[in-house]
Amino acid sequence: MVSRIPVTIHGVPEKFLIVCKTGDETVRWVCETAYKKIGKENDLQIINNFVARRAADRCLLSLNDLVRDALKDNELIEIDILKRLDDDDNSFTVATDEQRQVIILDGRSLRPSDLVRLGTGDYQIELLPETWHLIHRARQVVDHIIDNKQVVYGINTGFGSFATTIIENDKLADLQTRLIVSHCAGVGEPLTIERARMMFALRINILAKGYSGISEDTLRRIIAAFNKSCIPEIPSQGTVGASGDLAPLAHLAAGLMGVGRMWSPQTDWGLADEVLQANKLEFVKYKPKEGLTMINGTQFITSLGAEGVERALILARQADVIAALSTEALRGSVRHLHPSLHASRPHHGQNLVAQRLRSLLTSPFYPSAISNSHANCGKVQDAYSIRCIPQVHGISWDTIEFVKKIITTEMNSATDNPLVFTDTGEVVSGGNFHGEYPAKALDYLAIGVHEIGSLSACRMERLVNHAMSDLPAFLTLEGGLNSGFMIAHCTAAALVSENKVLCHPSSVDSISTSAGQEDHVSMGGWAARKALKVIDNVEILISIELLMACQAIDLLNNLTSTPPLQAVHKLVRAVIPNWDRDRFMAHDIEEATRIVKSGKIWKTAVPFMQDYLNWYHTKKDEEPLAKEDSTSHKCVH
């Protein structure tokens, strides 16, 4: 059996076709063959650390799998090298199928970065004995109510406007099934496997709090399905984010019953019952209250919000570095970064961004030949897109941190209904399922991130406009024969305009549902989805700016920048060559976007920034910025 496997290698713009003559070749052989094509076959650090995924569903492949078992003909795979995923607090390595790591859930301490990791499929879930004890106690309260035929909403009543309808005990099991399948009314494109897996993991975290009344047996079956990476198909549209994300969570719950469609690494997409059976898993049979327990909550909104926050943090850090590169390319002043100026307006984000820019741009510690070249240029002041970077990026940073706090709290909150309180034996119905908190926060996130892109587009205008930059028009030599970055700037303008529409807050809207019982809704599902789209667009925007700034640096007569900015420039040029003549621009934008998404810009700059701060704190009596002539380019704006 001959198989043709298209392969992409991270950081390499070309795509390769690997021909497997028998199908008995392993995934590792495919990886090794691909790397031979780029001359890296003898690099032991590479060949011992492959990570391969199917491009279509991002499924992690075992390197020992046979091609005929794991891949279809012409099925694209992506190859990378084992790497570390880090954030402010911790780090994990990417796991193989044989070495999946464990994350402990307790309903109290899950972070957005943890949830993103859980979405990769590289981690399994476990609960501690004390968590299982809380779950068991809550279920005892529910069972006591049923045994004593007490009438409690959500346990033995109808739902929504049918809340006053009493359901007999012999119909309670059937009630759960009917509730779930009737709520499977979602539409639209399904969530990606990663996003569905994140929502799945977050639902387990909420159940682990011990307020839901779910039984140990049911929850163990749910966790077993997650750990086998059996992921129900979850449509992306249909939630109004009020009585929880009812439709998306119903699709999750139904899949675990064997209803609907499901994906697993072993089976690919198929009918849920067949996928569960193929993975030797038991169907979930929901007991009284458990149907409602599974579908009340804000896990669709919040899981997408967690991804948005993590990506926004990476984006915002890198935007500061890229803005510094553009400032250098435009020969901007650094006087507006003076510590005293920013200390006089003590917003955290503004001062943090100013500090970052000081550590990247010209200073006594990091002199710049580019900066020195325009010391007597007669320029009076910089435009706001240069001068006000700390003020604009600063509020965006503060916004992201604010949203992260809201999302983190929501991730560890009991948001189903009713809630079981074991200390008093009470079951209390309320409105913790309402999605207003994450909805408002994610509308705010979209606005904050958009401003980073908007300011980036302003700097791009200056970079390509000869009248503003004194650089060759559209950053190309032989203008006219070459168009340079002319249409890349149009692309940026189109994305900024699109974001302006997407930033209209969805949470200001509300449509009454459920016969007026749910008369105010959050529309948080759309808030989350469009926030991610804004982030998509801004990642591309700052990637285009990165390309322009690097090209502008190349056009400055071989003058050198500061060491951190030189290192960033070198990183980009290692995979994207100088624009010496027109070529297919989209490839460069895609590769720059991959660099931005990977966080490599920030990781490259951080050691230099730390060295600057170490120097600055030992030299406080020295001027922290490079001195400028007081008459020609003081730029005290």
Buried (B, 14 or more C-beta within 10 A) or exposed (E): EEBEBBBBBBBBBEEBEBEBEEBEBBBBBBBBBBBBBEEBEEEEEBBEBBBBBBEEBBBBBBBEBBBBEBBEEEBBBBBBBBEEBEBEEEEBEBBBBEEBEEBEBBBEEBBBBBBBBBBBBBBBBEBEEEBBEBBEBBBBBBBEBBEEEEEBBBBBBBBEEEEEEEBEEEEBBEBBBEBBBEBBEBEEEBBBBBBBBBBBBBBBBBBBBBBBBBBEEBBBBBBBBBBBBBBBBBBBEBBBBBBBBBBBBBBBBBBBBBBBBBBBBBBEBBBBBEBBBBBEBBBBBBBBBBBBBBBBBBBBBBBBBBBBBBBBBBBBBBBBBBBBBBBBBBBBBBBBBBBEBBEEEEBEBBBBBBBBBBBBBBBBBBBBBBBEEBEEEEBEBBBEBBBBBBBBBBBBBBBBBBBBEBBBEBBBBBBBBBBBBBEEEEBBEEEBBBBBBBBBBBBBBBBBBBBBBBBBBBBBBBBBBEEEBEBBBBBBEEBEEBBBBBEBBEBBBEBBEBBEEBBEBBBEBBEEBBEEBBEEBBBBBBBBBBBBBBBBBBBBBBBBBBBBBBBBBBBBEEBBBBBBBBBBBEBBEEBBEEBEEEEEBEEBBEBBBBBBBBBBBBBBBBEBBEBBBEBBEEEEEEEBBBEBEEEBBBBEB
